[in-house]
């Protein structure tokens, strides 16, 4: 579980996150969505410890994020575009991470085979396509069997087979009781994966509801159309001018 209380962050005069309170439960997939500039990236970076909020508290499984770095051992993160040392092979990157972690954990390397990466693992990363590098990023996210997983546009650049297998892996992680956050601009993907949606606008939570209730309350057939209808309501219109 992730708990955020009174989180505020500004860059200069720009308020990116404003008095944000949020609970992200275990055993569910929570999607964080919103228009560009709504604060999604800053919120994710605060949870990851890459950005320090100006005020507030973040607890990850009851451990304070702002008081140390040990909590990161329980985090798996798949960025939209991962950056790797170009001269290393994918396997060398994984071995380097294992050495840095200095852990005797049982590693989760299932995705190497599931995503057809076996023949690519000993090739320099600079020679791999963007989609293949994205697969390597997925392997790394699951590698240490973390209890908290964060995915930023996870299927971007993936072929349909790899996309389906990664989604199956994410859904299996939910069944294991893990805390999962996903961001995506593809509403059909969020509808397929997520239990709850947190919609951000101008650094504030406009609404937080289950996928099923969003669709039902809007009397629409898909999440994309339901959120579009919600965004066209008076509150959103007033805030966007």
N, C-alpha and C positions, 0 to 999 in steps of 0.2 A: 504493500500500500504506500501511496505517496500522498502526503498532506502538505498543502501550501496555505499559509495564513498571512494575510495582510502584505502580500508581496507587491512591492513598488520598485520601479526602475525607470530612470530617465537618462537620456544622453543629451547633455546640454540642457536646452529648454524643452526638449521633446519628451513627453511622458509616454513611454512605451508600454509599461504595465502600471495600472492604477488600482491600488487596493484590491488585489486579486486573492480570492479565497477559493480553494479547490481541493477536493478529495478524489484521488484516482484509485479505485479499489483493486485488490488482487482478484485473480480468477476471471477478469474481464478484459476486453480490448476497448480502450478509450481512444476515440479519434479526436484530434484537436484540429479544427478547421477555422477558416475565416479568410477574408480578402487579404491581398498583399498589404503589408504594413500594419496588420492587426495585432502583432506581438507574438505570433506563434513561435518563430525562431528564437526570440529572446527568452520565452518561457521554457522552451526545451533546453536552451543553453544554461539557464539557471538551475534546472534539475540536474544537468550533467556536471555542474560546477565550473562551467566555462565562463559564465557571467555571474558576478556577485550582485544580488539585488541591493537597492539602497536601504530597504527595510523589510521586515517580515521574517518568517521562519519556514524552512522546508525540511520535512522529515521523510526519510526513505526507510520504510520498515522500522519506524521509531528511532532511527539514527539521524541526528542533525547533519544536514548536508554542509552547512556553513562552518562547522567546527572542526573539520578534518577531511581527509581524502580516503580513508579506509572503506567508506561506503561504496566507492567506485568499483570495488571488486565484485559487487553484486549487480553491476550494470552491464548490459550489452547494448551497443549502439550501432546502428546501420545508417550512416549519413546518406544524403542524396547523391553526393559525389565524393567518394573517399579519396584521400591523397596518400600514396604509398611511395617509399623509396624506389625510384624507377630502376635502379641497377639490381635490385633483389628479385628473386623469384617469389611466387606466391607462397610456396612452402617455406622459404627462408624467412618471410615475414611472420608466418605463423610460429615457426620455431623461435624467432626472436621474441615474440610476445610471450610465449611459454617460459622462456628463460627470464624475461623481465618479471613475470608474475611469480616465478620461483615457487610454483605450486605443484602438489602431487595430485591435483584433481584429475578425475576421469574426464577426458576431453570429448566434446561432441563434434565429431567430424562427419556426421551423416550426410550433410549437404554437399560434401565434395563429390560423392557418388551420385546423389540425387540430382544435382545440377550439372552433371556431366563435366566435372572439372578435373578429373583424374589426370588426363593427358596434358592439362594446362598448368599444373601445379609447379612444374620445374622449368617453366619458361619465364624469362625476365618480364616483370610487370609492364615495362614500357612497350612490349610487343603485343600485349593483350588488348582486345577491343574494350570499349566502354562497358558493354554488357557483361563481358567476362570479369572485368574488374569489379563490377557490381555484385557478381556472384561471390567473389572472394570476400567482399565486404560482408555479405550475408553469413558466410562461414565464420568469420571472425566474431560477428555479433553473438552467435550461439556457442562459440568455442568453449567458454568456461562455465557453461550451464548456469547463466545468471538468473536471478529471480525477478529482475526488472529488465524489460526489453523495450527499446525505443527505436522506431523505424521511421525514417524521413523519406517519403516517396519510394518505398522499397522495391516496387516492380518497374520503376523507370528504366527503360533500356533492356528489359528482359524479354526473351522470346516467350510465347504462350505456355510451352511446357514448363520452363523454369519458373515462370510466374506462378503457375498453378501449384507447383511443388513447394515453392517458398510459402505461399498462402497456407497450404496444408500444414507446413511446419509451424507457422505462427498460430494456427488454430489448435494444433496439438499442445503448444506451450500454454495456451489458455486453459485447456483441460487439466494441465498439471498445476494450475493455481498461480501461475506467474502474473505479474503486473505488466501490462502491455500498453504502450502508447504508439499510435500511428498517426502520421500526417500524410495527406494525399489530396491532390486536386481532382482525383478521379472518384466521383461520388459513388459510382457503381462498385468500386473496390471497397470503399468504406461501408457501403450497405452490405456487402458480402462478408466483411471481416468483423466490423465493430459492433459492440453492444451498446455503447453510449457515445454521444457526440457532445463535445464542448465547443461552442461557437464563440470565437473572440472577435471583438470589434473595438478598435481604438484602445487596446490594452485592457478591456473589460470583458467579462463573460456576459454575452447577450442572452444565452440560454445554455442549459445543460440538461439533456434528456436522452432517453433511450431511442435507438433508431426506429423501433416499431412505433413509439408514441409520436415521434415527429411526423412520420408518414401518415399515421391515423388522424392526428389532429389537423393536418393540412388537407385531409381528404384527397390525397394524391396516391399514385401507384408506385412511385419511386422516391428514393431519398433525394435525388437531385432536384426533382420538381417540388418536393416538399420544402426543401431549404430555399429554393428560389422564391417560392411563395412567402416563406417566412421573412426573407430578406427584403421583400417588397412591402412589408407591413409598415405602419406609420412610424414605429420606433426606429427602424433601420433608415427609412427615408429621411426622418428628421436629423439623424446623426450624420448622414452622408450628404446632406444639403439638397 
